[in-house]
């Protein structure tokens, strides 16, 4: 008999009877064969699985089979005089003759295999008689995913297998169609696959799981047990990339971030998997977690920032940069990664948020501050740009080159009011060097509004009196004022300060 399909129906029902013994009812069928098995209590079979050897006092065994011919039933139960055996064909009671025994010897091993009855004892017996090869041969005969999983689990438990046999067990495990059964096998099998000789075969089996949920479940189970092992961690992360669901993939990566990603291969696989996430929200969730847990490591921070540049949503990307600002350090590679990612943000508000977060955190050196000013210069919104520049004036005062960068960015502001706001903030901050003040005066000349321009120039004259170079620059700038009143106001303050 060669069925055209594997088991089309398989069910297991368990209920309690009055005597408190469990009744197991199993049914499976394909195009040419139907089998129904019911067992209660303890049942022991003969060594060759051709008949029932013994029953517990409450024991009961019933096997019904049909394969295109007559329907046959074999019933074994505890009777008053010991075991009672009943056999019928198409509902007619018969003596279990040679034909009946031949039928039972043929179908009972299949029923035992497919139902996984006493699988531990049977696997142990086969191991004693035939070794692991005998169990593999038995597994190859099993069509039920459930039973195949149970037999392989018991083989791993009792077999003391060689590396070759362990790899063969995983090859057979990959053939299990049910992702749920395969996942259960792999979770149970994990302790046997921690050596380099067999680890790859284990992860090959994991990668054969189609269900994203089951795939995620196995990988998280592996992480919980063996996450600190760098080789296992690297392979787990490589496998995570194959998960289609962004949510399930992200869950594995978030869990993996709890471990120190000390190995370069693990880091590479982590961020390859992160970059394979299409959902901006899930991608951000992964990067936020790894920055929080491992952001003190400059290399991981840089990789996370580079990964963030692949996020489409400016809001999610901005959030990553705000969080990364907490781990930012003065390092050329970190600086480049941070500002390159900031440069991919189109939203003026989000770029301002990212730059402002960095400014709030510490008094950075000139290179970082110049990059802040340069990045702010690319913000389209005059208000958002001015807010960043105003936020850096105190730190900028310590370095003339940073003041120049700030003024250059301010010169790109179209709004006279926002332009003047930045220059006034600089003038009202810490004392500036002469060259920086002159640079601000030249920037004020670019303001169209006479009122805003005179406000800046008047403040220069008031704050920096008695300096010939500054005075000369003020007189030149004042000539660009069209309003007689505003011109007079500037010149009046200049004359009083000299």
Secondary structure, 3 states (H helix, E strand, C coil): CCCCCCCCEEEEEEEECCCCCEEEEEEEECCCCEEEEEEECCEEECCCCCCEEEECCCCEEEEEEECCCCCEEEEEEEECCEEEEEEEECCEEECCCHHHHHHHHHHHHHHHHHHCCCHHHHHHHHHHHHHHHHHHHHHHHCCCHHHHHHHHHHHHHHCCCCHHHHHHHHHHHHCCCCHHHHHHHHHHHHHHCCCHHHHHHHHHHHHCCCCHHHHHHHHHHHHHHHCCCHHHHHHHHHHHCCCCCHHHHHHHHHHHCCCCCCCHHHHHHHHHHHHCCCCHHHHHHHHHHHHHHHCCCHHHHHHHHHHHCCCCCHHHHHHHHHHHHCCCCCCHHHHHHHHHHHCCCCCHHHHHHHHHHHHHHCCCCHHHHHHHHHHHCCCCCHHHHHHHHHHCHHHHCCCHHHHHHHHHHHCCCCCHHHHHHHHHHHHHCCCCCHHHHHHHHHHHHCCCCHHHHHHHHHHHHHHCCCCHHHHHHHHHHHCCCCCHHHHHHHHHHHHHHC
